[in-house]
Amino acid sequence: MTRRRLTVGRPMLLCTGLLLFGVAAAGTDDNDTTNASQSAALFHDVHFHLLNYVQRGITAKQYFKIVGDRVGRVAMFGIPLQQKWDYFISGDRAPNYYLLSDAALYYYSFVDAVIAMEYRSLDEAQQARVDPMITGFNPTDMYAADHIRRVLLTFPGVFSGIGEFSVHKEFVSSKIAGHAASLRNPALGRILEAVAEIGLVAILHCDIDTVRAGERPTHYDSLLNVLSAHPGASVIWAHTGLGRFVGPADEHVALLEEMLTDARYDHVVMDISWDEVAKYIVATADTAAVWAALLEKHPTRFLFGTDSVAPLNWDRYAKTYVDYEPLWQRLSAGTRARVERLNYERVFDAAIPKVRAWERDQLAAMSP
């Protein structure tokens, strides 16, 4: 199946929170078979979890019933971790989120098969709008890269990348059974080597700091060292390193600027997904203006994502997009189009042919 490039229009957001959207789109390819309804999409979503921390959620078909034509393309994945229901800790109160229990989290590799089968349940037009991601590997395991290759060859023609996977994440890291993921673990290097070899996109969650901030964000320099060591890997740094309990330091935007102006990190882009991140960016008119200036200076380096987890309706799904309205209002039309849609297309459209070619070569070499 050939992936189609979607050309989308610009939305208008009323003060009541109702979203309206146009259906006209310029620059459509002569060979583009996308219908008029798809051209009305508000955004592409680079960060969407179909399942939650107990591997429950909605189906891919239900996702499309919720979003309709309001979303163009979506990077779809589950969550690589399963929250254990430990009866001796929680009793009959079944936790469905990592903050609702003191019991451990563990890696759940079957999630990749679930996502692959959900993708295969869609019709061809819907599949053209989905970029499934591999998440069910343990980033502390030197065999993690083998898992990625195995999934690709088990489900050829399905996956576009890996992630969202986490290295340092707030209270999650300390809850995972076994070793905590680390930027110093060579297993991470093997994963990024595989990403570069195959041509995948990697969505990496790595907090820039610990919950209790120090003078300089704890993980920033180590992350830069890892990224600079793998210039061939296409990496999306999720949330620009921010989280629910890891807020931006005073110098956060300056550190991002430092990274964005260094050619060693040209292979890295950042997503601004998650309503918890939006609350920092649009906290005040001043913060929104500072972030808008950063995006205007580096319009090709940021992508929008919802970071919605198994939403039951459009309002829950689109909350992050609505929250960002003070930011959207400050962006030029060109920058907004790049952040909402065009950067997604550039990153994934560059990756997909490489991944398909790698799969074909590997499968051909394996055939008798």
matplotlib code that plots the C-alpha trace (Angstrom):
import matplotlib.pyplot as plt

x = [0.0, 1.3, 1.0, -0.9, 0.1, -2.7, -3.2, -5.1, -6.8, -6.4, -8.9, -10.6, -11.2, -14.2, -14.0, -16.7, -14.2, -16.1, -13.8, -14.7, -12.7, -12.5, -12.5, -10.3, -6.7, -4.0, -1.1, -2.8, -0.8, -2.3, -1.8, -3.3, -6.5, -7.4, -11.0, -12.5, -13.4, -9.8, -8.6, -10.6, -8.3, -7.2, -3.9, -1.8, -1.2, 2.3, 1.6, -1.5, -1.9, -4.6, -4.3, -3.7, -1.4, -3.5, -3.7, -7.3, -8.7, -10.4, -10.1, -8.6, -12.0, -13.5, -10.7, -11.8, -15.4, -14.3, -12.0, -13.7, -12.0, -10.8, -7.4, -5.3, -2.6, -1.7, 1.3, -0.6, 0.9, 0.0, 1.9, 4.9, 4.3, 1.6, 0.6, 0.5, -2.7, -1.1, -4.0, -1.8, -1.3, -4.5, -7.1, -10.2, -9.3, -8.0, -5.5, -5.5, -2.8, 0.8, 0.0, -2.9, -0.8, 2.5, 2.9, 5.5, 5.2, 6.6, 7.2, 4.4, 5.7, 2.3, 1.3, 3.0, 0.9, -2.2, -1.3, -0.5, -3.8, -5.7, -4.0, -4.8, -8.5, -8.7, -9.6, -7.0, -8.0, -7.8, -4.4, -3.0, -3.7, -2.0, 1.7, 1.9, 4.8, 6.6, 6.8, 6.9, 10.6, 12.7, 15.3, 17.6, 17.9, 20.7, 18.2, 15.7, 16.9, 16.4, 12.7, 12.3, 13.6, 11.5, 8.3, 9.0, 9.6, 6.5, 4.3, 5.9, 4.3, 2.8, 5.2, 6.8, 8.9, 9.4, 8.0, 6.9, 9.5, 10.9, 14.3, 13.9, 10.3, 9.3, 7.9, 7.6, 11.3, 11.5, 8.4, 9.6, 10.7, 14.4, 17.0, 15.8, 16.4, 19.4, 21.1, 24.3, 23.1, 24.6, 21.3, 19.9, 22.8, 21.9, 18.3, 19.3, 21.7, 18.8, 16.7, 19.4, 20.0, 16.3, 15.2, 12.7, 11.3, 12.0, 9.7, 11.8, 10.5, 13.3, 12.7, 15.1, 15.4, 14.4, 11.3, 13.5, 15.4, 19.0, 21.1, 21.3, 18.7, 20.1, 19.6, 20.1, 23.8, 23.7, 20.8, 22.7, 25.7, 23.5, 21.8, 25.0, 26.4, 23.6, 23.3, 21.6, 18.7, 15.5, 14.4, 11.4, 12.1, 8.7, 7.4, 10.8, 11.7, 8.8, 6.3, 3.6, 6.0, 9.0, 8.3, 10.5, 13.5, 14.0, 16.6, 14.5, 13.8, 17.4, 18.6, 16.3, 17.7, 21.2, 20.3, 18.4, 21.2, 23.8, 24.1, 24.9, 21.2, 19.7, 18.3, 16.2, 12.8, 10.6, 6.9, 4.8, 2.2, 0.4, -2.0, 0.5, 3.1, 0.6, -0.1, 3.5, 3.7, 0.5, 0.7, 0.8, 0.8, 4.6, 5.3, 3.2, 5.0, 8.4, 7.5, 5.9, 9.2, 11.1, 8.8, 9.0, 12.8, 12.8, 9.6, 10.8, 11.7, 8.4, 5.4, 2.0, 0.6, -2.3, -0.7, -4.3, -4.7, -7.7, -10.1, -13.9, -14.9, -13.6, -13.5, -11.2, -9.1, -8.7, -8.1, -4.4, -5.1, -7.7, -5.4, -2.8, -5.0, -3.0, 0.1, -1.7, -2.9, 0.7, 2.1, 2.3, 0.3, 3.4, 4.8, 1.5, 1.0, 4.5, 3.9, 0.4, 1.0, 3.9, 6.7, 4.9, 4.7, 8.3, 9.6, 7.4, 7.3, 11.1, 11.1, 8.4, 10.1, 13.4, 11.6, 9.7, 12.9, 14.7, 11.8, 11.9, 15.6, 15.5, 12.6, 14.2, 17.5, 15.5, 13.5, 14.8]
y = [0.0, 3.5, 6.1, 9.2, 12.7, 14.6, 18.3, 20.1, 23.4, 25.8, 25.7, 28.5, 28.3, 30.1, 31.5, 29.0, 26.1, 24.9, 23.9, 24.9, 23.9, 24.7, 22.2, 24.0, 23.0, 24.3, 22.4, 19.0, 16.5, 15.5, 11.9, 12.5, 10.5, 12.0, 12.9, 16.3, 15.3, 14.4, 17.8, 19.3, 18.0, 20.3, 18.6, 15.5, 13.9, 12.7, 11.3, 9.2, 6.2, 3.8, 1.9, 2.8, 1.4, -1.8, -2.3, -1.3, 1.5, 1.9, 0.2, 1.8, 1.8, 3.6, 6.2, 7.1, 7.3, 9.8, 12.0, 11.6, 13.8, 16.3, 14.6, 13.8, 11.4, 9.9, 8.2, 5.4, 3.3, 1.7, 2.0, -0.3, -0.7, -2.7, -1.6, -4.7, -5.2, -6.5, -7.5, -7.3, -3.6, -2.5, -5.1, -4.9, -1.4, -2.2, 0.5, 1.7, 4.4, 4.3, 6.9, 4.8, 2.0, 1.4, -1.9, -2.3, -1.7, -4.2, -4.2, -5.7, -6.8, -8.1, -4.5, -4.5, -7.3, -5.6, -2.4, -4.3, -6.1, -2.9, -1.4, -4.4, -4.1, -0.7, -0.2, 1.0, 4.7, 4.6, 2.8, 5.5, 7.9, 5.8, 5.4, 2.6, 2.5, -0.3, 0.2, -3.2, -3.4, -2.9, -0.1, -1.6, -4.9, -5.3, -7.5, -4.7, -3.9, -7.5, -7.2, -4.2, -6.1, -9.1, -7.1, -5.5, -8.9, -10.4, -7.6, -6.2, -3.2, -2.0, 0.0, 3.3, 3.8, 3.1, 4.8, 6.5, 4.8, 6.3, 6.6, 9.0, 9.6, 11.2, 8.5, 5.9, 5.0, 4.0, 1.8, -0.4, -3.9, -4.5, -1.9, 1.6, 2.8, 5.1, 7.3, 5.6, 2.1, 0.9, -0.9, 2.6, 3.0, -0.3, 0.8, 4.0, 2.2, 0.0, 3.1, 4.6, 1.3, 0.6, 4.2, 4.3, 7.3, 7.1, 9.0, 9.3, 10.4, 11.6, 14.2, 17.0, 17.0, 15.2, 16.1, 18.1, 20.4, 21.1, 24.1, 22.6, 20.1, 16.7, 14.7, 17.4, 17.0, 13.2, 13.3, 15.5, 13.1, 10.2, 12.1, 13.5, 9.9, 8.8, 11.4, 9.0, 8.3, 10.3, 11.2, 13.1, 14.3, 14.1, 17.1, 18.9, 17.0, 18.3, 16.3, 16.3, 16.8, 18.1, 21.7, 24.1, 25.7, 29.4, 28.5, 25.8, 27.7, 28.9, 25.3, 24.3, 27.2, 25.9, 22.5, 23.7, 25.9, 23.1, 21.2, 18.0, 17.7, 18.4, 14.9, 15.7, 17.4, 18.0, 17.4, 19.7, 17.0, 16.6, 19.1, 19.0, 20.5, 23.0, 24.4, 25.5, 26.9, 29.0, 29.7, 33.4, 35.8, 36.1, 32.4, 31.9, 34.8, 33.3, 29.9, 31.4, 33.2, 29.9, 28.1, 31.0, 30.9, 27.1, 26.3, 23.0, 21.5, 21.2, 18.9, 18.9, 15.9, 15.3, 12.6, 11.6, 8.1, 6.0, 8.9, 8.3, 11.4, 14.3, 16.8, 14.6, 13.8, 17.3, 19.0, 19.7, 21.2, 23.6, 24.4, 25.6, 28.3, 31.2, 29.7, 29.2, 32.8, 34.0, 31.9, 32.9, 30.9, 29.2, 28.2, 26.9, 24.8, 23.2, 22.5, 21.2, 19.1, 19.7, 18.7, 15.4, 14.7, 15.5, 13.2, 10.2, 10.4, 10.3, 7.2, 5.0, 4.1, 3.3, 0.9, -0.8, -1.3, -2.7, -5.2, -6.3, -6.9, -8.8, -11.0, -11.7, -12.7, -15.1, -16.8, -20.2]
z = [0.0, -0.9, 1.8, 0.7, 1.6, 3.1, 2.4, 5.1, 5.8, 8.7, 11.7, 13.4, 17.2, 18.6, 22.1, 23.1, 22.4, 19.3, 16.4, 12.9, 9.9, 6.2, 3.4, 0.9, 0.5, -1.8, -3.4, -3.8, -5.8, -9.1, -8.0, -4.6, -4.1, -0.7, -0.7, 0.1, 3.7, 4.5, 3.3, 6.1, 8.8, 11.6, 12.4, 12.3, 15.7, 16.3, 19.8, 20.4, 22.8, 21.7, 25.0, 28.7, 31.4, 31.8, 28.0, 27.8, 25.6, 22.3, 19.0, 15.9, 14.3, 17.3, 17.0, 13.5, 14.7, 17.3, 15.1, 11.7, 9.2, 11.8, 12.1, 9.1, 10.1, 13.5, 15.1, 16.9, 19.7, 23.0, 26.3, 26.7, 30.5, 32.3, 35.8, 38.0, 40.0, 43.2, 45.5, 48.6, 47.8, 46.2, 47.3, 45.1, 43.9, 40.4, 39.3, 35.7, 36.0, 37.4, 40.0, 41.4, 42.9, 44.6, 42.7, 40.1, 36.3, 33.9, 30.1, 28.1, 24.7, 23.4, 22.9, 19.5, 18.2, 19.5, 17.6, 14.4, 14.4, 15.1, 12.1, 9.9, 11.0, 9.2, 5.6, 3.2, 3.4, 7.2, 7.1, 4.9, 7.8, 10.6, 11.4, 13.9, 16.4, 18.2, 21.9, 23.6, 24.3, 27.4, 26.8, 29.4, 27.5, 25.0, 23.1, 22.7, 19.2, 18.3, 19.4, 17.1, 14.1, 15.0, 15.1, 11.8, 10.1, 11.8, 10.7, 7.5, 6.0, 9.3, 11.5, 10.8, 14.0, 17.6, 20.7, 22.7, 24.9, 28.1, 29.5, 32.5, 33.4, 36.7, 39.0, 36.3, 36.1, 39.8, 39.6, 36.7, 37.8, 37.1, 36.1, 35.5, 31.9, 31.7, 29.1, 30.2, 29.2, 26.0, 25.2, 24.3, 21.8, 20.2, 19.8, 18.1, 15.9, 14.7, 14.2, 11.9, 10.1, 9.4, 8.8, 11.6, 13.5, 17.3, 19.7, 22.9, 26.3, 28.5, 31.2, 31.1, 34.9, 38.0, 40.0, 42.4, 40.0, 40.3, 39.1, 35.6, 34.4, 35.4, 32.1, 29.5, 28.9, 28.9, 26.5, 24.1, 24.3, 23.3, 20.5, 19.0, 18.9, 16.6, 13.9, 11.5, 13.8, 13.2, 16.8, 18.1, 21.7, 23.4, 25.3, 25.0, 28.2, 30.3, 32.3, 34.9, 37.7, 35.7, 34.8, 32.8, 34.5, 33.9, 31.2, 29.5, 26.3, 26.2, 26.5, 23.6, 21.6, 22.3, 21.0, 18.0, 16.7, 17.0, 13.8, 15.7, 16.5, 13.1, 13.2, 16.3, 16.4, 19.4, 20.0, 22.2, 23.0, 26.3, 28.1, 31.0, 28.7, 27.2, 30.7, 31.0, 27.5, 27.7, 31.4, 30.8, 27.8, 28.3, 28.3, 25.2, 23.5, 24.3, 23.0, 19.9, 19.2, 19.6, 17.1, 14.7, 14.8, 14.3, 12.4, 11.1, 14.5, 16.4, 15.9, 17.5, 19.3, 21.7, 23.9, 24.5, 26.1, 25.0, 24.7, 24.7, 22.8, 20.8, 23.6, 25.6, 22.6, 21.4, 24.8, 24.2, 20.8, 22.3, 25.3, 22.8, 21.3, 22.9, 21.2, 17.8, 17.8, 18.0, 15.2, 11.6, 9.1, 7.8, 11.1, 12.4, 9.3, 9.8, 13.5, 13.0, 9.8, 7.5, 9.8, 10.6, 6.9, 6.3, 9.1, 8.5, 4.7, 4.7, 7.0, 5.6, 2.3, 4.1, 6.5, 3.8, 1.8, 4.8, 5.4, 1.8, 1.8, 5.1, 4.0, 0.7, 2.4, 4.7, 1.9, 0.8]

ax = plt.figure().add_subplot(projection="3d")
ax.plot(x, y, z, "-o")
ax.set_aspect("equal")
plt.show()
